[in-house]
Amino acid sequence: MRCCGSPTISTAAEPPAPPAPRPQDVLEALLFREILKPLAQGLGPVGEIALGEVADSLFVRVRR
C-alpha cells in the first residue's frame, strides 16, 4: 500500500486462506441431503435450499 502523502511504501500481511473442505466432508453432506430429501420434498424448492444450507453448514463449511 502507498499513502498518497508519504513516499514510503508499506506492506500488509494477507490473511491466510481458509482450508479447502475435505472430500470426506463433502460426501457426508451429500449423503445427509439424500437421506432427508423425502422430508424436504413436501416444502418444494424452499425445502431443498434449506436442506442444502443445513448440510453445508454441518459438514462442509469451515468453522472459526
N, C-alpha and C positions, 0 to 999 in steps of 0.2 A: 504494500500500500504506500501511497505517497501523499503526503499532506501538501495542499496547494500553497501554503505559506512557508514551507520548510524545504530546503534542498535535500534533507535526509530521507533515506528510504528505509522503511521498517517492514518486517515481515511478521505475519501472524500464523500461528500453527493451525493447520486444518484439523477439524475434529475427525477422529477415526471413523471409518465407515462401519455400519453395523454388520455383523456376520451374516452370511447367507443362510437361509433355512436348510436344515439337513434333509436329505431325501426321505429318511425315516419319518420325519415330522410331516412332510407333505403327503406321504402315503397314509399316515394315521388320519389326517384331515379329510382325505378323500374317502376313506373307509367310514368315518364318522358321518359324512354327508350322505353316503349311500344307505347307511343303516337308518337314519332319520328322515330319509326322503319321503316315505309314505305319510309321515306326520305333517310335513311341510306342504304336501300337495293340496291339502284342504284349504290352505291360505293363498294358493296361487303364486304369482311371481314374488309377492312380498315375503312369503314363507321361504322361498328358495334363496332370496337375497339375505334374509335374516339368518338362515341356516349356514350359508356360506360365510357370513361375517363371524358368527359364533365359532365355527370350525377353524377359521383362520386365526382368530384371537386366542383360541385354546391351544392350538398345535403349531402354527407356523410363525406368527409374528414374534419378534424378539421382545422379551420383557426387560424393562430397565429398572 
